[in-house]
Amino acid sequence: MLLAVVFVFLSFGIYNLVVEKKDLSKEISDLKATLNNYEKENNNLNSKIEYFNHPENLLKELKSQSNYRNPSEKLIIIVPSSTQSR
């Protein structure tokens, strides 16, 4: 009788450990996926920082964003026609 009670308690404890291990494994895989996403974002930001560290790239981006030009440069803006032919 005592052996059966000990067996039930051990079985219940082992079951709880298995369930907890499964939950922790899922949480670990979710955290790894999040870490992977953050590493990709970090690499992307580092490449952008490296790109914009060069003044000519920064000037190029400024020109493309705001139609900026140097006084010695000419700027031509081409607007597509509003009608489309098929």
C-alpha distances in whole Angstrom, upper triangle without the diagonal:
4,5,5,6,9,10,11,13,14,15,17,19,20,21,23,25,26,27,29,30,32,33,35,36,38,39,41,42,44,45,46,48,50,51,53,54,55,57,59,60,61,63,65,66,67,69,71,71,73,75,76,77,80,83,84,81,81,84,83,81,83,85,83,81,84,87,89,92,94,97,99,96,97,94,94,92,91,90,89,91,89,90,89,90,88
4,5,5,6,9,10,11,12,14,15,17,18,20,21,23,24,26,27,29,30,32,33,35,37,38,39,41,42,43,45,47,48,49,51,53,53,55,57,58,59,61,63,64,64,67,69,69,70,73,74,74,78,80,82,79,78,82,82,79,81,84,81,80,83,86,87,90,92,95,97,95,95,92,93,90,90,89,88,90,89,90,88,90,88
4,5,5,6,9,10,10,12,14,15,16,18,20,21,22,24,26,27,28,30,31,32,35,36,37,39,41,41,43,45,46,47,49,51,52,53,55,57,57,59,61,62,63,65,67,67,68,71,72,73,76,79,80,77,77,80,80,77,79,82,80,78,81,84,85,88,90,94,95,93,93,91,91,89,88,87,87,89,87,88,86,88,86
4,5,5,6,9,10,10,12,14,15,16,18,20,21,22,24,25,27,29,30,31,33,35,36,37,39,40,42,44,45,46,48,50,51,52,54,55,56,58,60,61,62,64,66,66,68,70,71,72,75,78,79,76,76,79,79,76,78,81,78,77,80,83,84,87,89,93,94,92,92,89,89,87,86,85,84,86,85,86,84,85,84
4,5,5,6,9,10,11,12,14,15,17,18,20,21,23,24,26,27,29,30,32,33,34,36,38,39,40,42,44,45,46,48,49,50,53,54,55,57,59,59,60,63,64,65,66,69,70,71,74,76,78,75,74,78,77,74,76,79,77,75,78,81,82,85,88,91,92,90,91,88,88,85,85,84,83,85,84,85,83,85,83
4,5,5,6,8,10,10,12,14,15,16,18,20,21,22,24,26,27,28,30,31,32,35,36,37,38,41,42,42,44,47,47,48,51,52,53,54,57,57,58,61,62,63,64,66,68,68,71,74,76,73,72,76,75,73,75,77,75,74,77,80,81,84,86,89,91,88,89,86,86,84,84,83,82,84,83,84,82,84,83
4,5,5,6,8,10,10,12,14,15,16,18,20,21,22,24,25,27,29,30,31,33,35,36,37,39,40,41,43,45,46,47,49,51,51,53,55,56,57,59,61,62,63,65,67,67,70,73,75,71,71,75,74,71,73,76,74,72,75,78,80,82,85,88,89,87,88,85,85,83,82,81,80,83,81,82,80,82,80
4,5,5,6,9,10,10,12,14,15,16,18,20,21,23,24,26,27,29,30,32,33,34,36,38,39,40,42,44,45,46,48,50,50,52,54,55,56,58,60,61,62,64,66,66,70,72,74,70,70,74,73,70,72,75,72,71,74,77,78,81,83,87,88,86,86,83,83,81,81,79,79,80,79,80,78,80,78
4,5,5,6,9,10,11,12,14,15,16,18,20,21,22,24,26,27,28,30,32,33,34,36,37,38,40,42,43,44,47,48,48,50,52,53,54,56,58,59,60,62,64,64,67,70,72,68,68,72,71,68,70,73,71,69,72,75,76,79,81,85,86,84,84,82,82,79,79,78,78,80,78,79,78,79,78
4,5,5,6,8,10,10,12,14,15,16,18,20,21,22,24,26,26,28,30,31,32,35,36,37,38,41,41,42,45,46,47,48,51,52,52,55,56,57,58,61,62,62,66,68,70,67,66,70,69,67,69,72,69,68,71,74,75,78,80,84,85,82,83,80,81,78,78,77,77,79,77,78,77,78,77
4,5,5,6,9,10,11,12,14,15,17,18,20,21,23,24,25,27,29,30,31,33,35,36,37,39,40,42,44,45,46,48,50,51,52,54,56,56,58,60,61,62,65,68,69,66,66,69,68,66,68,70,68,66,70,73,74,77,79,83,84,81,82,79,79,77,76,75,75,77,75,76,74,76,74
4,6,5,6,9,10,11,12,14,15,17,18,20,21,23,24,26,27,29,30,32,33,34,36,38,39,40,42,44,45,46,48,49,50,53,54,55,56,58,60,61,64,66,68,64,64,68,67,64,66,69,66,65,68,71,72,75,77,81,82,80,80,77,77,75,75,73,73,75,73,74,73,74,73
4,5,5,6,9,10,11,12,14,15,16,18,20,21,22,24,26,27,28,30,31,32,34,36,37,38,40,42,42,44,46,47,48,50,52,53,54,56,58,58,61,64,66,62,62,66,65,62,64,67,65,63,66,69,70,73,75,79,80,78,79,76,76,74,74,73,72,74,73,74,72,74,73
4,5,5,6,9,10,10,12,14,15,16,19,20,21,23,24,25,27,29,30,31,33,35,36,37,39,40,41,43,45,46,47,49,51,51,53,55,56,57,60,63,64,61,61,64,64,61,63,66,64,62,65,68,69,72,74,78,79,77,77,75,75,72,72,71,71,73,72,73,71,73,71
4,5,5,6,9,10,11,12,14,15,17,18,20,21,23,24,26,27,29,30,32,33,35,36,38,39,40,42,44,45,46,48,50,51,52,54,56,56,60,62,63,60,60,63,63,60,62,64,62,61,64,67,68,71,73,77,78,75,76,73,73,71,70,69,68,71,69,70,68,70,68
4,5,5,6,9,10,11,12,14,16,16,18,20,21,22,24,26,27,28,30,32,33,34,36,37,38,40,42,43,44,46,48,49,50,52,53,54,58,60,62,58,58,61,61,58,60,62,60,58,62,65,66,69,71,75,76,73,74,71,71,69,69,68,67,69,68,69,67,69,68
4,5,5,6,9,10,10,12,14,15,16,18,20,21,22,24,25,26,28,30,31,32,34,36,36,38,40,41,42,44,46,47,48,50,52,52,55,58,60,56,56,60,59,56,58,61,59,57,60,63,64,67,69,73,74,72,73,70,70,68,68,67,66,69,67,69,67,69,68
4,5,5,6,9,10,10,12,14,15,17,19,20,21,23,24,25,27,29,30,31,33,35,36,37,39,40,41,43,45,46,47,49,51,52,55,58,59,55,55,59,58,55,57,60,58,56,60,62,64,66,69,72,73,71,71,69,69,66,66,65,65,67,65,67,65,67,65
4,5,5,6,9,10,11,12,14,16,17,18,20,21,23,24,26,27,29,30,32,33,35,36,38,39,40,42,44,45,46,48,50,51,54,56,58,54,54,57,57,54,56,58,56,54,57,60,62,65,67,71,72,69,70,67,67,64,64,63,62,64,63,64,62,64,63
4,5,5,6,8,10,10,12,14,15,16,18,20,21,22,24,26,27,28,30,31,32,34,36,37,38,40,42,43,44,46,47,48,51,54,55,52,52,55,55,52,54,57,54,53,56,59,60,63,65,69,70,67,68,65,66,63,63,62,62,64,63,64,62,64,63
4,5,5,6,9,10,10,12,14,15,16,18,20,21,22,24,25,26,28,30,31,32,34,36,37,39,40,41,43,45,46,47,50,53,54,51,51,54,53,51,53,56,53,52,55,58,59,62,64,68,69,66,67,64,64,62,62,61,61,63,62,63,62,64,62
4,5,5,6,9,10,11,12,14,15,17,19,20,21,23,24,26,27,29,30,32,33,35,36,38,39,40,42,44,45,46,49,52,53,50,50,53,52,49,52,54,52,50,54,56,58,60,63,66,67,65,65,63,63,60,60,59,58,61,59,60,59,61,59
4,5,5,6,9,10,11,12,14,16,17,18,20,21,23,24,26,27,28,30,32,33,34,36,38,39,40,42,43,45,48,50,51,48,48,51,50,47,49,52,50,48,51,54,55,58,61,64,66,63,64,61,61,58,58,57,57,59,58,59,57,59,58
4,5,5,6,9,10,10,12,14,15,16,18,20,21,22,24,26,26,28,30,31,32,34,36,37,38,40,41,42,45,48,49,46,46,49,49,46,48,51,49,47,50,53,54,57,59,63,64,62,62,60,60,58,58,57,57,59,58,59,58,60,59
4,5,5,6,9,10,10,12,14,15,16,19,20,21,23,24,25,27,29,30,31,33,35,36,37,39,41,41,44,47,48,45,45,48,48,45,47,50,48,46,50,52,53,56,58,62,63,61,61,59,59,57,56,56,55,58,57,58,56,58,57
4,5,5,6,9,10,11,12,14,15,17,18,20,21,23,24,26,27,29,30,32,33,35,36,38,39,40,43,46,47,44,43,47,46,43,45,48,45,44,47,50,51,54,56,60,61,59,59,56,56,54,54,53,52,55,53,55,53,55,54
4,5,5,6,9,10,11,12,14,15,16,18,20,21,22,24,26,27,28,30,32,32,34,36,37,38,41,44,45,42,41,45,44,41,43,46,44,42,45,48,49,52,55,58,59,57,58,55,55,53,53,52,52,54,53,55,53,55,54
4,5,5,6,9,10,10,12,14,15,16,18,20,21,22,24,25,26,28,30,31,32,34,36,37,40,42,44,40,40,44,43,40,43,45,43,42,45,48,49,52,54,57,58,56,57,54,55,53,53,52,52,55,54,55,54,56,55
4,5,5,6,9,10,10,12,14,15,17,18,20,21,23,24,25,27,29,30,31,33,35,36,39,41,42,39,39,43,42,39,41,44,41,40,44,46,47,50,52,56,57,54,55,52,53,50,50,50,49,52,51,52,51,53,51
4,5,5,6,9,10,11,12,14,16,17,18,20,21,23,24,26,27,29,30,32,33,35,37,40,41,37,37,41,40,37,39,42,39,38,41,44,45,48,50,54,55,52,53,50,50,48,48,47,47,49,48,50,48,51,50
4,5,5,6,9,10,10,12,14,15,16,18,20,21,22,24,26,26,28,30,31,32,35,38,39,36,36,39,38,36,38,41,38,37,40,43,44,47,49,53,54,51,52,50,50,48,48,48,48,50,49,51,50,52,51
4,5,5,6,9,10,10,12,14,15,16,18,20,21,22,24,25,27,28,30,31,34,37,38,35,35,38,37,35,37,40,38,37,40,43,44,46,48,52,53,50,51,49,49,47,47,47,47,50,49,51,49,51,50
4,5,5,6,9,10,11,12,14,15,17,18,20,21,23,24,26,27,29,30,33,36,36,33,33,36,35,33,35,38,35,34,38,40,41,44,46,50,51,48,49,46,46,44,44,44,44,46,45,47,45,47,47
4,5,5,6,9,10,11,12,14,15,16,18,20,21,22,24,26,27,28,31,34,35,31,31,35,34,31,33,36,34,32,35,38,39,42,44,48,49,47,47,45,45,43,43,43,43,45,45,46,45,47,47
4,5,5,6,9,10,10,12,14,15,16,18,20,21,22,24,25,26,29,32,33,30,30,34,33,30,33,35,34,32,36,38,39,42,44,47,48,46,47,45,45,43,44,44,44,47,46,48,47,49,49
4,5,5,6,9,10,11,12,14,15,17,19,20,21,23,24,26,28,31,32,29,29,32,31,29,32,34,32,31,35,37,38,40,42,46,47,44,45,43,43,42,42,42,42,45,44,46,44,47,46
4,5,5,6,9,10,11,12,14,15,17,18,20,21,23,24,27,29,30,27,27,30,29,26,29,31,29,28,31,34,35,38,40,44,44,42,43,40,40,39,39,39,39,41,41,43,41,44,43
4,5,5,6,9,10,10,12,14,15,16,18,20,21,22,25,28,29,25,25,29,28,25,28,30,29,27,31,33,34,37,39,42,43,41,42,40,40,39,39,39,40,43,42,44,43,46,45
4,5,5,6,9,10,10,12,14,15,16,18,20,21,24,26,28,24,25,28,28,25,28,30,29,28,31,34,34,36,38,42,43,41,42,40,40,39,40,40,40,43,43,45,44,46,46
4,5,5,6,9,10,11,12,14,15,17,18,20,22,25,26,22,23,26,25,23,26,28,26,25,29,31,32,34,36,40,41,38,39,37,37,36,36,37,37,40,40,42,40,43,42
4,5,5,6,9,10,11,12,14,15,16,18,21,23,24,21,21,24,23,21,23,26,24,23,26,29,29,32,34,38,39,36,37,35,36,34,35,35,35,38,38,40,39,42,42
4,5,5,6,9,10,10,12,14,15,16,19,22,23,20,20,24,23,21,23,26,25,24,27,30,30,32,34,37,38,36,38,36,37,35,36,37,37,41,41,43,42,45,45
4,5,5,6,9,10,10,12,14,15,18,21,22,19,19,23,22,20,23,25,24,23,27,29,29,31,33,37,37,35,36,34,35,34,35,36,36,40,40,42,41,43,43
4,5,5,6,9,10,11,12,14,16,19,20,16,17,20,19,17,20,22,20,20,23,26,26,28,30,34,35,32,33,31,32,31,32,32,33,36,37,39,38,40,40
4,5,5,6,9,10,10,12,15,17,19,15,15,19,18,16,18,21,20,19,22,25,25,27,29,32,33,31,33,31,32,31,32,32,33,37,37,40,39,41,42
4,5,5,6,9,10,10,13,16,18,15,15,19,19,17,19,22,21,21,24,26,26,28,29,33,33,32,33,32,33,32,34,35,36,39,40,42,41,44,44
4,5,5,6,9,10,12,15,16,13,13,17,16,15,18,20,19,19,22,24,24,26,27,31,31,29,31,29,30,30,31,32,33,37,38,40,39,41,42
4,5,5,6,8,11,13,14,10,10,14,14,12,14,17,16,16,19,21,21,23,24,28,29,27,28,26,28,27,28,29,31,34,35,38,37,39,40
4,5,5,6,9,12,13,11,10,14,15,13,15,18,18,17,20,22,21,23,24,28,29,27,29,28,29,29,31,32,33,37,38,41,40,43,43
4,6,5,7,11,12,10,11,14,14,14,16,19,19,19,22,23,22,24,24,28,28,27,29,28,30,29,31,33,34,38,39,42,41,43,44
4,6,6,9,10,7,8,11,11,10,13,15,15,16,19,20,19,20,21,25,25,24,25,24,26,26,27,29,31,34,36,38,37,40,41
4,5,7,8,6,5,9,10,9,11,13,14,14,16,18,17,18,19,23,24,22,24,23,25,25,27,29,30,34,35,38,38,40,42
4,6,9,8,7,11,12,12,13,16,17,17,19,21,19,20,20,24,25,24,26,25,28,28,30,32,34,38,39,42,41,44,45
4,6,6,7,9,10,11,13,15,16,17,19,20,18,18,18,22,22,21,23,23,25,26,28,30,33,36,38,41,40,43,44
4,5,5,6,8,10,10,12,14,15,16,17,15,15,15,18,19,18,21,20,23,24,27,29,31,35,37,40,40,42,44
4,5,5,6,9,10,10,12,14,15,15,14,13,13,17,16,15,18,18,20,21,24,26,29,32,34,37,37,39,41
4,5,5,6,9,10,11,12,14,15,14,14,15,19,19,17,19,18,20,21,23,25,27,31,32,35,35,37,39
4,5,5,6,9,10,11,12,13,12,13,14,18,19,17,19,18,20,21,23,25,27,31,32,35,35,38,40
4,5,5,6,9,10,11,11,9,9,10,14,15,13,16,15,18,18,21,23,26,29,31,34,34,37,39
4,5,5,6,9,10,10,9,10,11,15,15,13,15,13,15,16,18,21,23,27,28,31,31,34,35
4,5,5,6,9,10,10,11,14,17,18,16,17,15,17,16,18,20,22,26,27,30,30,33,35
4,6,5,6,8,7,9,11,15,16,14,16,14,16,16,18,20,23,26,27,31,31,34,36
4,6,6,5,4,6,9,13,14,11,12,10,12,12,15,17,20,23,25,28,29,32,34
4,6,6,7,9,13,16,17,14,14,11,12,11,14,15,18,21,23,26,26,29,31
4,6,8,11,14,17,19,16,16,13,15,13,15,16,19,22,23,26,27,30,32
4,5,9,12,15,17,15,15,12,13,12,15,16,19,22,23,26,27,31,33
4,6,10,12,14,11,11,8,10,9,12,14,17,20,22,25,26,29,31
4,7,10,12,10,10,9,11,12,15,17,20,24,25,29,30,33,35
4,6,8,6,7,7,10,12,16,18,21,24,27,30,31,33,36
4,5,5,8,9,13,15,19,21,25,28,30,33,34,37,39
4,6,8,10,14,16,20,22,26,29,31,34,35,38,41
4,7,10,13,16,20,23,26,29,32,34,35,38,40
4,7,10,13,16,19,23,25,28,31,32,34,37
4,7,10,13,16,20,22,25,28,29,31,34
4,7,10,13,16,19,22,25,26,28,31
4,6,10,13,16,18,21,22,24,27
4,6,10,13,15,18,19,22,25
4,6,9,12,15,16,18,21
4,6,9,12,13,16,19
4,6,9,9,12,15
4,6,7,10,14
4,7,10,13
4,7,10
4,7
4
